[in-house]
Amino acid sequence: MKRAFSLIELIFVIVIIGILAAITMPKLNATRDDAKESIVIANTKKIINDVKNYYTSQGKDFWKQASVMNVTDVPIYINSCSTQATDTKIDNSEFYICNNNQKVVIIDINDTHISINPASSDIPIVKAIKNDKTFKSIAKAHRLGGINVTK
């Protein structure tokens, strides 16, 4: 007689593997969401630093002639998440950081200030970013020469 696993033993192993998979999948999804949030926050920080560096190096008058492509390489969008801003002039413009074609962060730039706010939406990543301590600290007021970054 040949030795083999019985049907009951195989079903038992499959059930155990299914239980382990059910436990790990939500944690994997949560990790992905955290990574997306971190990317948005890192991009927001980078835009602030890029604007500060560009403003400091070029001066206030030249700032009005700047384009997005000159200031930062962070992928930001204008009008909607389908139109990426590249050669767009920076003054008096509203830009967006997007995730999965949805607005996540709104960056409003004019001659006197830069305003950074989460998009007003019920998208889970936007809710998470609104509550994130790092993002809240980015959105607080900073002085960049003649430009204010305000909440």
N, C-alpha and C positions, 0 to 999 in steps of 0.2 A: 504494500500500500504506500502511495506517495504522500509526502508530508507537504501541507500547504496551509494557508490561512483560511479560516472559515469565513463565511459571508458576514456573520455577526462581528467578527474581529475587524474586518475591513470597514463595515459601516461605523463602528465605534471610532476608528482612526479618522475617517472622513468627518464625523461630527466634531471631533476635537479640533481638527484643522479649521473647520468652519467657525467654531467659537473663537479661536485665536484670531482669525481674519476679521471677525465682527468687532473684536476689541481694538485691533490696530488701525482699521480704516478711518474712524473718526479722528484719531490722533494725527494721522497722516494728512487729512484734509485741514485740520487746524494748523498744522505746521505750514502748509502751503499758503493759507490765508495770512499767517504771521509774516511769511516771506514777502508776500505782495505788499503788505502794509509797510514793512521795512524799506522796500524799494521806493515807495511813494515818499516816505519821510526823507530818505537819503537824497532823492531828486530835489525835494523842496529845500533841503539844506544846501545842496550844491547850487541851486539857482540863486539863493541869497548870497552865498560866497562869491559866485561869478559876477553878480550885479555889483557887489561891493568892490571887488577887484577891478572890474571894468570902469566903474564910476571913478574910483580913486586914480587909476592910471590915465584916463582920457580927459577928465574934467567935466564940469557941469554943462558947458555949451555943446560939447561933442556928444554928450549923452543923448540929446534930442535927435541926433542923426543916426544913432546906433540901430542895428537890426538884431534880431534874435540870434541869427547865425554868428554874429560878431561876439556876442556876450556869452552864450552858453551852448553846450552840446546836449543838454538834457532834452529829451523828446517832449516838447510842449506843443499844444494845439491851440488854434484860434477858431472861433465860431462854433465848431463842433469837434468831436473826437475823430472825425474822418479827415480833417484838414490840418496837416502839421505845419506849424509856423517855422519858417526858415529865414527867408529874406524880409520878413515882416518888420516894419519899424516898431520900435519898442515903446515910444511915448504914446500915452493915451490909448492903451490897448488892454484887452482882457484876454488872458491866456489860461489854459487848462492843463493839468496833469491828468491823464486818463488811464483807466484800467479796464480791459475788456470792452472797449468802446463806450465807456461810461465816465462822465466827469467825476473826478475824485477831489481835486484841489483846484480852486479858482485863484488865479494870480492877477490882480488888477494893478496896472502900472500907469501912473501919470507923472506930470512934472514934479509933483511934491511928495509923493509917497508910493510905496508898494504895499498893497494889502493882500494878505494870504489867508484864505479861509477854506474850510472843507466845503464841498458842494452840498447844498441842502437837498438831501435825498435819503431814501430808506434803504439804500444799498448797504449791505453789511460792512464792506470795507470802509465806506465813508463814516459809518457809525463808529467803527473801531478807531479810525484816525481822529475823529472829533474828540474821543476820550483818551487818546494817547498823550502821555506826559511830554514826550519829546516834541511832538507836533505842537502842543500848546506853548511850549517854550519858544519854538521857532516863530509862532504867530504873535508873540509879544513884541512890544516896541523896541526897535534898535535904531541907532542913528548911523546913517551911511553918508557922511559928508552932508550934502544938502538934501538927501533923500531919506525919508523916514520909512521904516518897515513897521507897519502897524497892524494890530489885530482887527 
